[in-house]
Amino acid sequence: MTKMYLRNKKDGFIYGWNEILAQNPLCEPVTEEEAYPERFIKPEQVEKVKKTRARRKTKALDLSTEDTQEEPNRVAPEIEADASRDLLE
């Protein structure tokens, strides 16, 4: 015996079977398999998906920062000299 559910045609929300909701024109009766297909996945299908996902794995990105270079000085020497003119040494 399959359980019956109601699905809202507008937003797809699933409700448990209710006589009052069943009379609503926006609700349609659906079986448990239509309402919750994830409950009826076969183990063979799960294994097949796991195998295809295992093939898709790529090499992890190298995010190390050990070999980075110093950032070049982007300020003109004239501006540096002018900015530090009145500073005490």
Order of alpha helices (4+ residues) and beta strands (2+ residues): beta-beta-alpha-beta-alpha-alpha-alpha
